[in-house]
Amino acid sequence: MDDTAPSRLITGIGELTTQDPELGTSHAAALVIEGDRIAWIGPASSAPAADASLDVHGRAVLPGWVDSHTHLVFAGDRSAEFAERMAGRPYAAGGIMTTVAATRAASEAELRAGARRLRAEAAAGGTTTIEAKTGYGLDVETEARLARVGAEVADVVTFLGAHLVPPGLDRREYLDLVTGPMLAAVAPHVHFVDVFCEAGAFDVDESREVLLAGRAAGLALTVHGNQLGESGGVRLAVELGAASVDHVNHLSAADVDALAGSGTVATILPGADLSTREALAPARLLADAGVALAIASNCNPGTSYTTSMQFCVATAVLQHRLSLEEALAAATTGGARALGLDRGPDAVGTLRVGGPADLQLLDAPSVAHIPYRPGVPLTIATWRRGVLERSPRLAPPLE
Amino acid sequence: MDDTAPSRLITGIGELTTQDPELGTSHAAALVIEGDRIAWIGPASSAPAADASLDVHGRAVLPGWVDSHTHLVFAGDRSAEFAERMAGRPYAAGGIMTTVAATRAASEAELRAGARRLRAEAAAGGTTTIEAKTGYGLDVETEARLARVGAEVADVVTFLGAHLVPPGLDRREYLDLVTGPMLAAVAPHVHFVDVFCEAGAFDVDESREVLLAGRAAGLALTVHGNQLGESGGVRLAVELGAASVDHVNHLSAADVDALAGSGTVATILPGADLSTREALAPARLLADAGVALAIASNCNPGTSYTTSMQFCVATAVLQHRLSLEEALAAATTGGARALGLDRGPDAVGTLRVGGPADLQLLDAPSVAHIPYRPGVPLTIATWRRGVLERSPRLAPPLE
């Protein structure tokens, strides 16, 4: 904590959801921010004096969202492909190349501006920690550019050179590139290695090779698995002790058992489930089996062009049939665990004294309003590391 | 048009969706507002001079939403009932009495403040015309209060004394009350009469009696029908030439045929479909049969506590499988038709020279972004009768 930073008291909190196992949820609460940390949490009636004070008049406060799966850095738009899908054409991984072409053609400044705009939009919706993947470059130069921009804009960066074999390239040569020069070029900027383990992308053996190369370069592991079929991605993620396996739409009973006995988080991506019209990930089944869950936006221009974790949480309750408590945990502590940010003094996803001041204020009395009021943008303020963030949307330069 | 009002040019419109059959959709467009009317629409390159000018830099402009079905005037919160439903308890009409009790206990000022807050929230999301129903009073005094507040806050008011027979009252006596003194008390303030024609509420014969009494008092007709089963509400609505029948989750082939051959609009309520976990209204089937559709929020504290027409339109595309064009029409001109506001110089739901200046600006290049970017609050400005409205949310009094 920074003893010289002015302290800020947030009081009149009608419902304070901490996601901390000891603090739980309290009412008529207050908290104090000093610098980038939470300095005090307790009843509003015994709040200490502070340099500045904000009465939120009974509104709800909760941790900022931890969005553990995005493809935030890209150029171009795939609304035409989206419209075709809505008219009945099924999703195929090949659409990724549309974004690859636009991304390769974009300057680093354009990519940075686009990713910053989306990050600001996410912050306006309550997100305080965000992951970003490469994977729209698929050549050494562009993947390195995406990794650099990702490291500037996001909290955690994932190398997804193994998103697809670019058409016309030899599979073996491309795998050698991904696991060799491309990995070397991105490694200074990234924390995770990822692979799209799916028919039409990479099979289990190819995926294992990519993941092990990343591990040898010091990266943690995550997998895109079982989105379009029982790809074997889940079993591979568990076999290698990956931090998470994401999508998980198509699971055998053995996949569920493997996850339940593992330390691997299953990440559901409700925006993609709706936009691809894929079978919904069986989140209720996974939760009942005791699998650790995360919910993420999967923000990307092909299959889930949303930054709204509120929308994803509401969908997970309304349609995936998670309880509110399960969905909130998945979008905070679950995401933190998927990113390896769930331990130590800088752990995110909970509100606790000494922890990062990453929190959001709702224009609602309770977190129950998140699924109860779908589509209504409830987050009216987000503090990240103690700094109040607002969207550009909040003061548009109109008239 | 008011010749003395300052003219305002909105230019740099990347995509202008007018919903007018002749004007269609154009690009690089501009429009001029004078007073409460649209005075000019055309290419940005030939826009006339105006007293003030706003360049929207390629963003999309479309008509404001016409939300033809809400229960905007109420007190209390049913988030606990919502949570129970999410945990598996099915929706039953009886939950309405929870809101009736809270509403009867509220003052007119409290009801007005709550409804105004929701109307402002709806306006921030692009809604420029809104209907509001009574139906949480169910006694003469409270129904009259709801009608008065509705007339202050909404554009169209509907009498829904026949929402439910309050427990403990004799059905016959309650019907006499609704069609007699209650109707007389609300009639000066309302435009439509409505009935919840459903098992647990009113049967077809009772519903017919209510509707005919309303018609005799000079009101237009609308019906809550076929939400929880094949209630006969659809057939009754068609029989009586009602302007709309709303919910329409459970339809026989004969119901669809009856609608297709009628002038009655079928109104789908996507928020309620998700929140009640009822079978989705078969909107695709209805559209293919040539039935006129509306999409409305059904904003109410029990089954659809959202004002977000963007959410409803996105859900109608993603899940009800309407095309974007069908969904946009249903949420603008379809709503106007359901409310009888689709004709004459004051017709709403389209943008045309001489028509009301009811429009919204998206922070997106295209209306396709509405379903493509679910959960992201895209509307950044709404003009209603030429007046720029912003949500209180846009400048929260924080720090």
Interface residues (C-beta under 8 A of the other chain):
Chain A: R8 A52 L54 D77 S79 A80 F82 A83 M86 A87 E121 G125 G271 L274 S275 R277 Y305 T306 T307 S308 Q310 F311 C312 A314 V317 L318 Q319 R321 S323 L324 L361 D363 P365 S366 A368 H369 P371 Y372 R373 P374 G375 V376 P377 I380 A381 L388 R393 L394 A395 P396 L398 E399
Chain B: A52 L54 D77 S79 A80 F82 A83 M86 A87 E121 G125 G271 L274 S275 R277 Y305 T306 T307 S308 Q310 F311 C312 A314 V317 L318 Q319 R321 S323 L324 L361 D363 P365 S366 A368 H369 P371 Y372 R373 P374 G375 V376 P377 I380 A381 L388 R393 L394 A395 P396 L398 E399
